[in-house]
Amino acid sequence: MTWELNTDAFLATLSELVALGPNLQNAPDVGLIPVERLAVEVVEARLRPHEASGFLRLQRIADDPERPNLVVTVRGLGSGSLGFVGAHFDVVPADRQAEGWLTDPFTCVVEPDGTLRGRGVTDCLGHVALLTELLVALAERGQSPERSLTVVFISNEEETSIPGIGLEAVADAGALEPLRDGPLYWVDSADVGPTLGTGGIATWTLEVTGVGGHSGMPHNCVNALELAAKVSELLADWFRTAYPPHPSEAVWGYESPSSLKPTLLECDNRKITKIPGTARIEGDLRLTPFYDLDEAIAGAASFVAALDVRLQSEAQLAGFSRTRTASGQAGSVRFIAGARRTPGIACHLDSPGLAQLKSAIVAVSGPDALRPFSMTGSLPLVRALQERGFDVQITGFGESRSYHAPNEKGQLSDFRAGYAMLGALIDWTSIPTNRGVG
C-alpha cells in the first residue's frame, strides 16, 4: 500500500485538537491542570466507526476520568508486535501577549508554504492527529497488518508532578506487555532523526541566606544575591569537571554534553538601596545516560554542603564578595534536590527496530533525510521501558526548535513524510522478535 496522508482530514483533526489547547495546558503549580478527556473524545470520534466494525479496539485507561490515556489495538494476522507510543494530549502553557506569538496559539494556522503554527503542532498534538489518521487509513484499507499494532496516546507528559497518570497508569494496567515481542517506537520527538538518545533531568534549588541592610553600610551586610551568583557559578564549574563530555556521546551523536545551570532567580529585595538578605536560585541538571543521575545530584549536594562549611568557618573566602559582616555574622547556602527525576536513554544501536526505522526513513525521503542524533532533552519513562526489556526507539516529525517555544510550528511536508514512514513500518514484516535485546 502507498501511504499518502489525507491532508484535509489530518488538518481538520489537528485544528480541533489545537483549539482545545486552553484546556490541555499542563502546569499544576500555576493552577493549570489539563482535561485530556476532551482530546481523547476527538480521537475516539474518528475511530469509533472502525471499532464498531471490529477492526480495532479502543481502551481508556485512567484513575481520573478527566485525564485518560487511550490505547488502540489492531490485531495482526501473524506473530510479533509493533507499538507507536508516547504521543500525548497535554501541552505546555502559551500566552500570546506575554510571549509575543505571531498568531493565536490555540488556532492551527496553515501558511501558504505548508508551515503549521499553533501550540502542540510539534509537541505533541501533531503526532496525535497523525497517528489518528494513520489508524483511520489502516481500517479503511480493510486488511489486518501482519503484526499486531498498538498505539498508545498518553496524558500527563509535560508535567508529571501529579503521579499515577499518563504512561505510568498504562504500564501498571499491563497494556504495554504485548509490545515485548517487537519494537516500541516512541513518537514524541522531532526532526525525524531517529533520536538515538536523550538526557536525564533533575531539578535543584539553592537557598541562600545573607544579612540584609542599608547599601551604604555594606560592612554590616552579606549580599545574598552576590553570594547566590557565586555559589551557582562554582557549582557549575564543579559539574563541568566532574561530568565532562563522555566518549560515548560522540557515538550516539549527542548535540550537547551534560550540563548544570541556573534557570530561575528569586530575591526578596524591591529597593535599590537595600542589600538583600535572602535569595533563591533554581535550575536543572541534564545528564547523558552514560553517567548516573542519582550520583550526580548527590555530588552536587555534597559540593554545596562543603562550601557552606567553609562559609561558616572561614573569615572570608577568596574570590567571593563579603561573606561575613564586620560583627562576624556569616552567610549560608543550602542545596535542595528536586523530588522527581527522569533518567536519560541510549537506544540500542544494534536493534532490528532501529534498522527498520532507518530503512523507512531512507525509503520515503532518501538517504539525506537520515540524520541520527541525540539530545539532552528528557522523555518520561522511556528508560524504564528499556530496562524492562522493551526495544525502545524514538522518532518524531515536528521541529525541535519549537519545543515549548512561542510560535510553535512544524512543516506539513514533514508530517506527510512521517505518515509514510510509519505506514512502511506497519507493512514491513522483516523485523525479528526483540526478545533478548539487552
Secondary structure, DSSP 8 states (H G I E B T S, - for coil): ------HHHHHHHHHHHHHTGGGTB-BGGGTB---THHHHHHHHHHHHHHHHTTS-EEEEE-SSTTS-EEEEEE--SSS-EEEEEEEES-B----HHHHT-SS-TTS-EE-TTSEEESTTTTTTHHHHHHHHHHHHHHHHHT---SSEEEEEEES--S---STT-THHHHHHTTTTGGGGGSEEEEE--BSSS-EEE--EEEEEEEEEE-B-EETT-GGG-B-HHHHHHHHHHHHHHHHHHHS---HHHHHHTBSS--EEEEEEEEE----TTEE-SEEEEEEEEEE-TTS-HHHHHHHHHHHHHHHHHHHHHSS--TTSS--B-TT--B-EEEEEEEEEEE---B--TT-HHHHHHHHHHHHHH-GGG---EE-S---SSHHHHHHTT-EEEEE--B-GGGTT-TT-EEEHHHHHHHHHHHHHHHH-------TT--
